[in-house]
């Protein structure tokens, strides 16, 4: 028997298991929450939770993300693992914690890189001002280059400011 004959047939997307309804019920009950309590925690109403648990409706990706985050599970695991098996739930939580740690490390790296870039931009500007002040009478080309540099400096500062705002918006997820 060759490898092709022993491999299970590949599943199409419409054949993949979907455990949203059962997992939602298992996780909610495990947490000791009513449908109303869960709904309040994720900003939905009880009817939404009831319809998701019955399988008569599926949450949008945004709602699924909120629900998954409440239970500390990735959306992929939430939809593809059967949490009625405690081992599957333990694996999913373990994987989510490892993923979360990697995200936190990546965020810390972005924060450090932002600090380095800010210092580099400011250091470059101080050097520029020092050199500019040391010129007695700059030629037209030097003045033109200085004007271009100052425009780039302003753009760099704007980008760094926007980067800082983005970091602040995302930071609450990693604090």
C-alpha positions as CSV (number, residue, x, y, z in Angstrom):
1,X,0.0,0.0,0.0
2,X,1.6,3.3,-1.0
3,X,1.3,6.7,0.8
4,X,-1.4,8.0,-1.5
5,X,-3.7,5.1,-0.7
6,X,-3.2,5.3,3.1
7,X,-3.8,9.1,3.4
8,X,-7.3,10.3,4.3
9,X,-9.0,12.3,1.6
10,X,-8.6,16.0,1.9
11,X,-11.6,17.9,3.2
12,X,-13.1,20.9,1.4
13,X,-13.9,24.0,3.4
14,X,-17.6,23.2,3.5
15,X,-16.7,19.7,4.9
16,X,-14.5,21.0,7.8
17,X,-16.0,20.6,11.2
18,X,-17.5,23.7,12.8
19,X,-17.8,23.6,16.6
20,X,-18.9,27.2,17.3
21,X,-22.3,26.2,18.7
22,X,-21.1,23.4,21.0
23,X,-17.9,25.1,22.0
24,X,-19.7,28.3,22.9
25,X,-22.1,26.3,25.1
26,X,-19.2,24.3,26.7
27,X,-17.1,27.4,27.5
28,X,-20.0,29.5,28.8
29,X,-21.1,26.7,31.1
30,X,-17.6,26.0,32.2
31,X,-17.2,29.7,33.1
32,X,-20.5,29.6,35.0
33,X,-22.1,32.3,33.0
34,X,-25.7,32.7,31.8
35,X,-26.2,33.6,28.2
36,X,-27.1,37.1,29.3
37,X,-23.8,37.4,31.3
38,X,-21.7,36.3,28.3
39,X,-23.7,38.6,26.0
40,X,-22.9,41.6,28.3
41,X,-19.2,40.6,28.4
42,X,-18.9,40.7,24.6
43,X,-21.3,43.5,23.9
44,X,-24.1,41.4,22.4
45,X,-27.6,40.5,23.5
46,X,-28.8,37.2,24.9
47,X,-30.6,36.4,21.7
48,X,-27.4,36.5,19.8
49,X,-25.7,34.0,22.2
50,X,-28.8,31.7,22.1
51,X,-28.8,31.6,18.3
52,X,-25.1,30.9,18.2
53,X,-25.4,28.1,20.7
54,X,-28.3,26.6,18.9
55,X,-26.5,26.8,15.6
56,X,-29.3,28.8,13.9
57,X,-26.8,31.6,13.3
58,X,-23.0,32.1,13.3
59,X,-21.2,35.2,14.6
60,X,-19.5,37.6,12.3
61,X,-15.7,37.5,12.5
62,X,-15.7,40.6,14.7
63,X,-18.1,39.0,17.2
64,X,-16.2,35.7,17.0
65,X,-13.0,37.5,17.9
66,X,-14.6,39.1,20.9
67,X,-16.1,35.8,22.1
68,X,-12.8,34.0,21.5
69,X,-10.9,36.7,23.5
70,X,-13.2,36.4,26.4
71,X,-12.5,32.7,26.6
72,X,-8.7,33.1,25.9
73,X,-9.0,30.9,22.8
74,X,-7.9,31.6,19.2
75,X,-10.8,31.8,16.7
76,X,-9.3,29.0,14.7
77,X,-9.3,26.7,17.7
78,X,-12.8,27.9,18.7
79,X,-14.2,26.9,15.3
80,X,-12.1,23.7,14.6
81,X,-11.5,21.9,17.9
82,X,-14.1,20.0,20.0
83,X,-13.9,21.5,23.5
84,X,-16.2,18.8,24.9
85,X,-12.9,16.9,25.0
86,X,-11.0,18.5,27.9
87,X,-7.6,17.6,26.3
88,X,-8.6,19.7,23.2
89,X,-9.5,22.7,25.3
90,X,-6.2,22.4,27.3
91,X,-4.3,22.3,24.0
92,X,-6.2,25.2,22.6
93,X,-5.5,27.4,25.7
94,X,-1.9,26.4,25.8
95,X,-1.5,27.3,22.1
96,X,-3.3,30.6,22.7
97,X,-1.0,31.5,25.6
98,X,2.1,30.7,23.5
99,X,0.8,32.8,20.6
100,X,0.0,35.6,23.0
101,X,3.5,35.6,24.4
102,X,4.9,35.8,20.9
103,X,2.6,38.8,20.2
104,X,3.7,40.5,23.4
105,X,7.3,40.0,22.4
106,X,6.7,41.4,18.9
107,X,4.9,44.4,20.4
108,X,7.8,45.1,22.8
109,X,10.1,44.9,19.8
110,X,7.9,47.5,17.9
111,X,8.0,49.7,20.9
112,X,11.8,49.5,21.2
113,X,12.1,50.1,17.4
114,X,9.9,53.2,17.7
115,X,12.1,54.6,20.5
116,X,15.3,53.9,18.4
117,X,13.8,55.6,15.3
118,X,12.6,58.6,17.3
119,X,16.1,59.0,18.8
120,X,17.7,58.6,15.4
121,X,15.4,61.3,13.8
122,X,16.1,63.7,16.7
123,X,19.9,63.0,16.6
124,X,19.9,63.6,12.9
125,X,18.1,66.9,13.3
126,X,20.6,68.1,16.0
127,X,23.5,67.2,13.7
128,X,21.8,69.0,10.8
129,X,21.3,72.1,13.0
130,X,24.9,72.0,14.2
131,X,26.2,71.7,10.7
132,X,23.9,74.4,9.4
133,X,24.9,76.8,12.1
134,X,28.6,76.2,11.3
135,X,28.2,77.4,7.7
136,X,29.0,81.1,7.4
137,X,27.2,81.6,4.1
138,X,25.6,78.5,2.5
139,X,25.3,78.3,-1.2
140,X,21.9,78.0,-3.0
141,X,22.3,74.2,-3.4
142,X,23.0,73.9,0.3
143,X,19.9,75.9,1.1
144,X,17.8,73.8,-1.3
145,X,19.1,70.6,0.3
146,X,18.4,72.0,3.8
147,X,14.8,72.8,2.8
148,X,14.3,69.3,1.5
149,X,15.9,67.8,4.6
150,X,13.5,69.9,6.8
151,X,10.5,68.6,4.8
152,X,11.7,65.0,5.3
153,X,12.3,65.7,9.0
154,X,8.7,66.9,9.3
155,X,7.4,63.9,7.5
156,X,9.5,61.6,9.7
157,X,8.1,63.2,12.8
158,X,4.5,62.9,11.5
159,X,5.1,59.2,10.7
160,X,6.6,58.6,14.1
161,X,3.7,60.4,15.7
162,X,1.2,58.2,13.8
163,X,3.2,55.1,14.7
164,X,3.1,56.1,18.4
165,X,-0.7,56.5,18.2
166,X,-1.0,53.1,16.6
167,X,1.2,51.6,19.3
168,X,-1.0,53.2,22.0
169,X,-4.2,51.9,20.5
170,X,-2.8,48.4,20.3
171,X,-1.0,48.5,23.6
172,X,-4.1,47.8,25.7
173,X,-4.2,44.3,24.2
174,X,-0.7,43.5,25.6
175,X,-0.8,45.3,28.9
